[in-house]
């Protein structure tokens, strides 16, 4: 046993223990014959830094993987980073700009080499930060979505899907980021409310008989209008359907078409249709018979006006930005008397989340995945229960999106990423192959080929994460033979295929692939990437592996600011998890995350709670020091020791019941339930009660106690402390490992110890009832003393009468504990006074504390009456606010929630004080 320092210093032991775990390979799965258990980390961007959402996501994963490891499973947590095409290219280009360099100053190959150099020097900062959090990832198996083996898998998936007709090239609208010069996904578009205008325009009918009015928030796009749509049921326009209008400025004749997209109740009921620059209009245009290749495009890649294919845009508008073109078009319409009116309106405007520029719907040739076909098996997997979504409330959202899924644009106009393995011949033919030689073989000798310049969307490659990280498409990679990781670098997966793979144990888990590592056991994910990553892993995994990628998908909420608002840099309300770790320790932050993670709810950041869990760690530390100073050390048994004393049989039962509660909570992914169960046990049952109850059994200031009762108590206390450390380890790995190592000799580090046994046979109901009775009686007496301002140093009498024999026996067996813990002068069986005394009832017995001469009864009654009146006044005032519909409907949700919480607090306070006054008689 090594004596613990008086002060608990998280920083020192965290760095020491993490280095020990990692250097000794304790995160590496190495348990031949054990049941494999696998989880993959959502790969953070290689450009990323640990934010509070990462802290939550990775804490929950680490709890599960440490728990599985303690259960004896061959637990693997796959770690890696995503090449993050757009984000990484932006970072590197920004760094180049500091040296007056541009990407276009270099060849594509030279630029990509610079990105690899940046990654080697600066990429992966977040992986060091994950270590600070205590994440027990198998770093020997670290992967990167651009490493050689992973890239091979990405190319194979693209080629196979193309050969199966599930990837194709098409001309469609995309979200185009003019700042970055690439298509982006919906996830990378953020909508902002902008003060703008609604312009009402007049389009003259071709025959000169009048006008048709349309309204738009983007008048400049009228230069590429191809139709005006009216609702077929709108009688105002029935006679105009099939006729034409002459588009102002360009003079283009465009038809009036019938389409239900036009809402008769909105504006004039007529809608201008620009299929080349609006997603809704694109669909209307297709229904009207316009082929995508014939739809007019009026913008270039920088969102500047270009000439349309029909050559009708006036020359003086060519080259203008959209903002400049808007002013000019509105002025020309006004001069022609075709501007009806302008309304001020708040406009929902899409912006690129990285570039900060307005996103333009743009008609381009891109590569698409037939997502609707791939989605069907994924939908069935969730419906059949092959994939369990937790919480189930997300299933409806999942089905709604998947059943209405659109083609997935997977091409990006970047240089950094997986270059699309497609080659074009001059005659327009396209050849898709794993490499240029394969494409040339398809095209034939002498056919000049040019490779597609685009790269794949990073979501396309990360969708393969659950199986490409395990060596797919190879069947038996050597790194899997030894539990994944041996001899594998982060960027160059081994291609050694020698040696037979281990046979996974029978576990009732159905067919397992990649040597027990596929399907993964669970995926932890934020709900915000349910469609962009989780669903795509389902689609690709089921298609290529013929099985689901994970059996359970756990979706957690967001970490919000203390007032409930979403965190954002612009609001200045973000929280740095590394700063919290510096201040309170990683264990405290992790425990906060777990204790606050309630299924289906967001977490409100509360630094006071983090501080509270740092205090919890300190309390545990001091409890271990107390044990050390009283001869309590490491236990030598996993099973509960034999015990004769009721207090020891009680704590054994409490321990087993806590193990059961934690087991059930973790099985149901109730992280808050598991954390709070072990918290209450450690703080209340063990530290506050058990250690207090056993102090007389351990000795006095004169020396330690000896004998059978003392030996039993030390053995039981050591066993309970060990069980506590194991239970707490998934949540607070650092302090528990430190205490485990200091309490005596061990067979192994705590990280690979054994999970406690929840053996209900060791529970003694009678001992539990007796100690629970003792705790309730002491708690009631303490509450009375506190409520009635009885001085802590004053010892009072405790009277009782008509106690049944069982209670009398309990009093006799626990007299010394009652006297010491409740600060009693005596416990007497006699007639109780009618006045000037406080009463407490425990089970069927009334106990009385005579207070005449102990406190000033009249002054105490006056104090309580005044406090009751104040609490009731505040309670009623808050009730009035909450009963006012105007307040409830108009106030911020967080203000209403606070008022409800304050009302509940004041109501409880008034009730408690009234009970105290009633006790005085």
N, C-alpha and C positions, 0 to 999 in steps of 0.2 A: 504494500500500500504506500503510495506517494502522497505526502501531505499537500493539500490544495492551498494555493495562495489565498489570502483574505479577500483580495479584489478580483472580480471577474472581468477579464480583459478580452472582449470578443476579437479584436483585430489580430492580436498575436496568435491566438490559437486557431483562428480561421485560416490564416495563411499557412501555418505549420501543418495543420491536418490535411488541407486540400493537397498540398505538395506531397504529403505522405501517401494519401490514397492513390493519387495519379501515378506517382513514380513506382509504386508497388503493384500496379496493375489491378487495383481492387475494383475498378469500374468495368473491367474486362470480363465478359462471360466465360467462365472456365469451370463448368461443373458437368463433366461427362455423365450422361445418363439422367441428368435432371430435366425436368419439363422446361422447354424453351419458353421464354416470355419476352415479347418484343414491343417496343414503342419507338416511333421515329419522331424526331424533333422537327416541327415546321421550320424549314431552313431560313434563318434570317438573312436579309440582304448583306452581302459582303461589305457594303458601305455603311452598315448600320451601327447604331449605338444602343445599348440596353435602355429601353424605356419602361415605364411602369406596366404597360401591357405585356411586354416580354417577361417581366418579373413574375406576374401572375401566371402566365401560360407555362413557364418553365418550372415554377414552384410546384404547380399541380402535377406536372409530369414527373418531377423528381420524387414527390411523395409516393407516387404509384410504383416507380421503378425501385426505390429503396425498400418499399414494402414487399414487392415481389422477391427481391434479393434476400430479404430476411426470412421469407417463407421457404427458402431453399430452391427457388426457381433459377434457371440459367438466364438471368435477366440481361437484356441488351437494350441500351438506349442509343439509337443511331443519331449522330450529330453531324452537322455539315452546314454549309452556307450556300446561298443562291447567288448566281453570277449577276443577277439584277441588271439586265441589259441597259435600260434607260438610265437608272440611277448611277450606275458605275461609269457609263460613258460621259454623263454630265460631270461627275467628279473629276475624271481625268481631263476632260476638255477645260474645266475651270482651272485646274492646276497648270495646264499648258498655257492658258491665257496669261498667267502671271509671268511667263517668259516670252510674251508676245508671239505665241505659237497658236496655230489653228489646226484642227484635225485635217483639213484639206491640204495642209502643207506637206502631208505625208501620204504614202501609199496606205492602202487598207492594211496590208500585212505589217507595216511599220507601226501603225497606230495600235493594232491589236497587241503587238509586242510591248508597247508602252503600257497598255492596260495590265498585262501580265506582270510587268515590272512594278507597277503601282500595287497590285495585289500582294506581291512578295514583300513589299516594304510596309504597306499601310493597311492592307485588307485584313479582315478578320479581327479587328479590335473587339468586336462583340463577343468573340469566342473567349477572350480573356475575361471579359466582364461576366460571362456566364459562369466562369470558374469562381468569381467573387461571390456569386449567389449560392454556390455550393452544388451546382448541377453535376450529378454523377454520370456523365456521358462517357461512352467508350471512345476516348480521343484517338486511340490507335486505329479506329475505324472511321476517322473523320473523312467526310466526303465533300465534294464541290461539284456543282452542277455542270461545270465545264471540264472536269477531269476526264482522262482518256476513256476509262471504262464507262462512265456515265454518258459521255458524248456518243459513244458507240450505240448505247441503248436508245438514245434520242433519235439518232439517224434511222435505226432499224424500225422504230415505231412509225416515223414519218413515211418511210418507204412502204412498210406493210399496209398502213392505212390508205396510202395512195393506190397501191395495187388492188386493194379491196373496194375501191371507189368511195372510201369514207373521207378522203382528203381530195379537194379539188380547187381549181383556180376559178375565180368569178369576179365580176365587176359589181360591186355593191357599195353602199354608203358605209363609211367608218367614222369613228371619232378621230378627227385629224388635229394634231397639235402643231400649229404653224411654228411655234417656238422651237420645238424639238425636231420638226420635220419628219414625223412618223405617226402612224396609227397608234392609238392607245386603247386600253380596255375600259370598260365602264368603271372598274374599280379605281382607275387613275383619273377619273373625272369628278370634280367636286362642284356642286351647284351653289351659286351665291345669289343672294337677292340684290339686285341692282336697280336703282332709280332710273327708269327709262321712259319710253313713249310707245304709244299705240297709234300708228298712222292709218288713217282711213283714206283709201285711194279709189279713184274712179277709172274704170277701164271702159273705153268707148266700144259699143257694139260695132261689128264690122259694117253693118248696113247703115250706120249713122243714126239709128232710131233712138239712141239713148245710151245709158251707161249701166254698168253693174258695179256695185261697190264691194270692195274687199278691205280687210284690215290686216295689218302685219306689224310685228315688232322688228322686222328686218327688211326695210323697204329696198335696200340695195340689191337684194336677191331677186327682185322682180326682173332684173336684166336677163335672168335665166328661167323665167316662168314658162311653163309649157301647157298649162291648162288653168281653168277656173272650175272648181267643184261646187255643186249644189246638192242638197239632199233630194233624193228622188221623190220623197213625200212632201216636199215643200212646194205648195201650189203656186207660190209667187214666181217660181222660176221654171215651171213645167214647160212652158212654151219656148224657153230659151235653150233647153237641152239640145245639144247637137249643133247649135249655132256657134259663131266665133266672135271673139273680141280682138280688137287691134291694140296690141300692147304698146303703151306709151314709150317714148324714147327709142325703142328698138324697131317699132313698126311690125313686130312679129304677129302673125295671126295664130291665135291659140283657141282650142275648142272649149266650150262649156260642157262639162261632163257631169253625170249623175253619180254620186258616191255618198254612202252613209257617213263618211268621215266628216262631212259638212254638218254642223249642228244648227238647225233652224233658230234655236234660242240664243245663239251666240253671235253678237254683232249683226251684220246684215244677213247672215245665213249663207253667204258665199265666201269661198276660201281660195286664195291664190295657191297654185300648185307648182312647187319648184323641186322636182324629183331628184335633182342632182345635189341638193343642199339641205334637205330636211328628211328625217327618217320616216315621219308619217306620210309626207308627200311622195317619197320613194314607193311606198306600198300603193298609194292611190295611182301613181303613174303606171305601175305594173298592171293594176286592174284596168286602167284605161287603155292598155295595149302598147305602152311604150317599152321597148326593149332597153335593158340597162345600157347597152352600148350606144343607144341613140339619145340618151338623156343628156341634157346640156350641162356643161361645166363652165363656170365663170370665174373660178379662182385657181391660182397655182399653189404650190406647196407652202408658200409664205403668206397665203391668204391675201394675195394681191389680184386685182381684176385682170383676167386674160380674155382674149376674144373667144366667143363661143363658136362651135363648128359651123353655124349658119352665117357667121360674119356680121351680125346685126348690131353689135354693141358699138356705139360711137367711139372713135379713136381717142378723144380727149379723156375717156374714162379708163382706158387701158393703163395698167400699172399702179392705179390707186389702191391704197389699203381699204379694207372694208369700212373703216371709220370715215375715210375721206370720200369713198364712193357713196356712203349713206348721205352725207351732207349734200353732195352734188346731185344725186338722184332726187332727193326731197325738193331741192331748189328748182330743178327742171320741171318737176310735177306741179309745183306751186305756180311757176311761170305759165304753165299750160292750163291752169285752172282745174287741174285734176287732183289737187290735194283737198279733200273734203274737210277734215279736221284732224287735230292731234290731241291725244289724251295722255296725261301723265299716269304712269303705271309702274308698279314694282314688277320687274321682270326676273324670272328664274333663268339665270345665265350659266352655262357650263364653262368651267375653267380647268386647265391642266393643273393637277395638284403639284407638279414639279416645276413646270415652266411658268405658271401664273398667267398664261395668255388665254384668250377666249378660244374655246374648241369649236372647230368648224366641221359639220357633217360634210364629207367630201367623197365624191364618187371616184373610186380607184380600183385597179386590179389587185386583188389580194388572195392569199391562200386561206381556205376555210375547211373546218372539220364539220362533218355531218353529225352535229351534237345530238340531234333528235334521235337518231338511230342508236348511238352509244348510250343515251340516257335511259332507254327502256329497261335494260337489265338492271341498272342502278335503282330505278324506281321500284322494280319488283323485289330487289334485295332488301330494301327498307320495308316494303309492305309485308314480306314474308318473315321478317325478323332476322334475316341473315346478317343485317347491319342494324344495330340498335342505336337510335339517336337519343341522347340524354341531354337535357330534358325532352320529353316527347312533344312538348308544345311546339318544337321547331319542325315537326314532321309536316304539318299543313303548309308551312312556308316552303319547305323543300319540295313537296309535290307540286305546288302551284308553279314554282319556277321551272322545275324539270319538265313538267308536262307542257309548258309553253316555251321551251328553250329555242333559241335562235341559232343559226349557223355561227360557229365560233371562228372569228378572224384570228389566225395564228401567225401572221407575218408582220414584221416590224422593220421599218426603214432605218436600221442601225448598222454599225460595223461590229459591235461587240455582242457576241452571242453565238448560238448554233446556226451557222449559215445553212440556209435551206438547200437540201441536196437535190436541186432541180437544175437542169441545163436546157437552154433554149437554142434551137436551130434557127437559121435565118428565115426559114419558111414558116416559122411560128410553132413548130412541133416542140413538145416538152418531154424531156426524158428524166425520170426520177430514179436514182440509184444511190447506193451507199457511198460511192466515190465517182470521180470523173471517168475512171477507166470503165466502170460498169455502165455509165451513161453513154460513153463512146461506143461500147460494144452494142448497145441497143440502137444507136443512130447509124452505125456503119462507118467504115473507113472513109476519110475525106470529108466528112460532114463537120463543119466548124461549129463548135458549141461555146456558149457563154453561160457561166453559172449565175443563177439568180443572186442579186446583190443583197436581198433581204435576209434577216435572221428570224428565228422563231421567238414567239412570245415566251417570256420566262415561265408563265403558268403552264405552258405546254411541257416543258422539261420537268418542272417540279411535280407535275401530275404523275410522274413515274417514280417518285421518291420511295414509296414503300417496297418496290421490287427492284428498281435499278440500283439502289444502294446495296442490295444483297447479292449483286453479281450477275443479275439477269442481263442478257439472254443466255449467258453461260450456265450450265446446269450444276457444276460442282466446283466453284472457285475455292482455292485453298484457304483463303481467309475465313471461309465459313466452316471449314473442317475443324479448326481449332477454336471455334466460338467467335469468329470474326475479329480481325484486327492484327494478327501476327504478321509482321513483315509487310504491312500495307502503308504506303505513304498517302498523304491527303490528296495528292494530285495524280497519282499513278497507280491505280489498282492493279494488283498482281494478275497475270494471265496464266499462272501455273495451275494446271488442272489435275495434277497428280494426286493420288490418294483417295480412298473411298470416304464418302461423307458418313457422319454418324447416323444411326437410325433413331429418330425421335421416339420418345416413349409414348405408349398408348395413353391417351388422356381424355378420350371421349370428345376430342375437339374436331373431329372430322378430318378430312385430308389436309395435310400440311405440305407446303412446298418450300423450296429453297432451304431445306434441312430444318424445318420447324419454324422458320422466321417469316413465313408468309402463309396465311394472313397475319398481319400484326394483331396484337391483342386489343389495343385501344389507340385512338387518336384523340389528343387534346387540341382544341382549336378555338379561337375566337369565333363568335357567330358571324362576324363581318366577312369572313372568307369562306363561308359555307359553300357558296357557288363557285367562287373563283379558284379554289384549290380543293376543298374536301370533295365536292361533287365530281370534279374532274379526275381526282384520284380513283373514285368509284368507277367512273366510266372506263378509264384506261386500264385499271387493275383487273376488272371483270373481263374486259375484252381480251387482254393479252395473257392473263394468268388463269382465266376461267374460274376465278373465285374472287370474293370480296377482298379489298385491301386491308380492312380492319373489321373486327367484330363489333366494336362499340365506338361510336363517335360522341365525345363529350364536348358540348359547346358552352363555353363560359361567357360571361358578360364583359362589359367594359369597366375599367377603373375610372371613376369620375372624380371631379373635384369635390371638396367637402360640401359645397352647396348643391351638389347634384348636377352641375353643368358639365358638358363634355370638355375634356382637357384639350387645349390647343395652344400653340406657341403665340398666336396672335392675341389670345386672351391673357397670356402670361400666367396661366394657372396650372402649368405642367409641373410634375414632381420628378425629381431625379432619384431613381432608386439607389444609385451608387452613393449619393449624399446621405440617404437614410441608412444605408449599410455602414457608412463611415461613422454616423452618429449613434446608431443603436445596435448595430450588428446584423449580419445576414439572418441569423436565427429569428430575431424579433420580426424582421420584415416578412420572412417566409411564414411565420406563424400567423401574422396579421392577414396575409393573403388567404391562407387556408381557412381561418376562422370566419372570415367575411364572405367566402365564396359559397353563396347559397344558390342552388339551381334556379336558373331563369331570372336572376336579379343582378343588376350592376352593383359594383362595389363603390362606396363613397370613401375617398381617401381621408384618413383621420390619423394625423401624426401622433396625437395623444394616445391612440390605441396601440400604435407601434411602440411608443415609449412604455406603455403598460405591459407589453409582452417582453420588452427588455427587463422590466422589473420582475416579471415572471421567471425569466432566465436567472436573474440574480437570486430569487427566492429558492429556486432549485439548487443553485450553486451553494447557497448557505445551508440548505438541508443536507446536502452531501457532506459538507464540512462538519456539521453536527454529528452525522453518522460516523465519520472518521474519528472524531474526538471521543466517541463513545464505543469504540471497538467494533463498529459495524462495517463490514467490508464486502468484497465480491462474493456472490453466491456460487455454490458449486453444483446447483441442481436446476433443471428446467421445471421440474414438478414442484408444487407447493410443499414446503416442509411440514412435518407433523407438528401440530400445535395444540396445547391444552388450554391456554389462557383465552378468555373470550375476546379480548382486544386483538389478539393475534389472529384468531379464527375470523374475526370481523374484517380485518384488513386484507386477509387472503381472499375472502368472498368479494370484497370491494374491488380488488385487483382483477379477479376473474370476470366479474361483471363489466368492468371497464374494457377488458380485452374483447369480450363479446360485443359490446357497444361499438367499439372501434372497428372490429371485423365487419359487422353489419353495415356500418356507415360507409366504409371504403368499398364494400361490395356494391353498394348502391350509388357510389360516387357522391356521397354526401360529405364533402370535405369539411364543411362547417360542423356537421354533427360529430365527425371523428375528432377534430381539433378541440371542440368544446368538451367532449367527453373526457379526453385525457387531461385537459386543462383543469376541469373541476376536480378530477381525482387527485392530481398532483398538488394543486393549491389548497383545496379544502380538506379532502379526506386524509391525505398523507401528511402534508406540512402543518396545517392548522390543527388537526385533531390527533392523528395517530402519534406523531412525534411528541405532542404534549401529553398524551395519555400514557406513553411508555417511559417518560422521563424518570419517574420514581423507580421503575424496574431496572434502569440502567445504572443508577448510582447517584451519588451526591457530590458536592464539592469536595468532600473528604476522600473520595475515591470511587472507582467503578464497582458496581455490584457483581457478585458472583452467585453461582448456583444455577439450578435447572431453569428457573423462570427467566433469569437474565440471559442465559445461553440461548434458550428458545427465542426470546425476543430479538436478540442480535441476529440470529439465523433468519427469522422471518423478515425483519427489517431489511437485511441485506438482499434477500430474495425479492421483496417488493420493490426496492430501489432499482434492482436490475430490470425487472419487468417494466417499470416506468421508463427507464432509459431506452429500452428497445421500442416501446410504444411511441415515445417522443421522437425517436431518431429520424423517421421520414420527414417530420416537420421541422425539427431543430437538430440537424446532423452534427454541427460543430461542438456545441456544449455537451451533448450526450456522449459523443466519442471521447471527449476530454475526460469527463467524469468516469466513464467506463474504464478508461486506461489507468486512472488514479486510484480506483477502489480496491485493487488487488490483482494478483496474477490471472491472466486470461488465456484461453485457448486460441482466440482470434480477436481481431479488431471488431468493434461493434457493427460496422457496416456489413460484415458477413456473419454475424451471429445468428441465433435462431429466434424466430418470432414466438411470443408467449403462447402457451397452451391454454385454451379456454375450457378447462376441465371442471364442469359443473359439479362433479362428485366432491370437490373440495369445499363447496359452499355449505356453511353451517347456518341454517336459518335462525336458530335460537340465539346464537352469538350475535348475529347481525341485528336481531330485534333488540337485544339488550343494549348494545353500544349505540344503536340509533336512538333508543329511548334516552340514554345518558346525554347524547349530543343535543337532542331536542330540549331536554330540561335545562341544561347549561345555557343553551342559546336563548331560551325564554327568559331566564333569570338575567342574563347579560343585557338583553333588550330592555327589560324593565329598569334595570339600573341606569342604562344609558338614557332612556326616555325621561326618567324622573330625576336626572342629575344627581344620582348617588355617587359620591366621591369614589374613585377607583380604590383608594386605600381603606375604605370603610368596609368592615366585615359585618354582614347582616345575618339575621337568623332566618332559617327556612322552616316553616311549620307545615305540617300536613296532618290530615285526620281521615280515617276510614279508607286508607290505602289497602287494596287487596294484597293477599300474601305474596303474589308474584312481584308486585311493585316494591313491597317491603323488603323482599329478598334482594332485589336489584339495588335498593338504597344501601342495604347492609354490605353488599359486595363492592359497591362503588363509592362508599362514603368518602374516602380520602380523595378520589378524583373529583367528586362533586365539590367538596370543601375548597380544594385548591383552584379549580378552574372557574367556579362561580363566585369565588371570594366570599365564602360563607363563614360565619362565626360558629354556627351550630346547625344541626338538623334535628328537629324535635317533633315528637308525636304528641300533640296536645290541642286544646281548644283554640281556635283561631280568633283573633279580634275582629269585631264587626266593622270598625272604622280605622282610618289611618293606616291602611295596609294595602299592598298591591297583590293581586291574585294572578296566577298563571295556571293553565290547565294543560296537562300532558296526559293523553289517553283518558282514563277514567278517574284520574286523581287531580284534585285541586290543591295547589301549593300556594302558601301565603308568605309574603315578605312584610313583617311589621316595620313601619317606617316612622312611627311616632318617636320624635327625638332624634331621628337620623337625618331628616330633611325638614324644612319649613313647609308644612303641608299646604297652608293657605297661600303662601307665595308661589308654590309650585302649581296649585290649581289656577291661580291668576295667570301665571306664565303660559300654561298650556291653553287656557281659554283664549288668550290674546293671539297665540300662534295659530290656533284653530281658525279663529276669525280671519286672520290674514290669508291663510291658505285657502279658505273657502271663498274669500273675495276674489283672489286671483283665479281660482278654479271657475267661478261663475262668470268672470269677465271673459275668460278664454272660451267658455261654452257659448257665450253670446256672440263672439266673433265667428266661431265655427257654425253657429246656427244662422248666420247671415249669408244668404245665397250670393250676394254681391262679392263678399270676401272670398268665399270658397271658389267661385267661378273665375274671378279676375286676378286674384293674387297668384304669385309664382307658386308652382307646386311645392317647392322646397319650403316656402313660407307657411303654407297650409300644413305641411307635414310637421314642421317645427311646432306650430300652434297645437296640433293634436298631441304631440309628445309632451309638451309643457302642461297641457290640460290633464293628461293621465298622471303626470308626476304630482301635480298639486292635489288632485283627487286622492291619490294614494297617501300623500302627506297628511291631508285633513283626516282621513280615516285612521291613520296610525296614531295621530295625536289624540283623537277622540277616544280611541281605545285606551290610551295611556291615562287620560283623565278619568275614564270609567273605572280603571283599576283602583284609583284612590278612594272610591266610594263616596 
